[in-house]
């Protein structure tokens, strides 16, 4: 059986990117106007990367008795980035 694994809390791509930049002590990424993305990448790819995609861990949790170590990206990103910076030792 296959499962979609996702964050327990909803977020937008923008929120995720801003959180990642903050945790990496980097400047927040700039936005590119949609019409430019669409002109460069094409309508289909633009619609794909801007679509609203809602997923849930409910099935995996119920059937596998599974729980996330870090329920949201906000909790899991800091230790993950630290681990990557240390060479992925854990």
C-alpha angles and dihedrals in degrees: 000000000000128000134194109226117202143152117289090228126059119245141166125235088250093054091049093048092047091050091049092050091049092050091048093047088239130134116269112263116258123240124245117211113254094236090059093049090048093048093049101037102028133247097279096051091043091053090047096053094043099045123116107247118183119190134171139206092209096107094050092046093050099043099036101031084234129160132186117248087218110027094201136029088242089065098038102043099071096054091040093053091045089052092050091048089052091053099267095283097156 
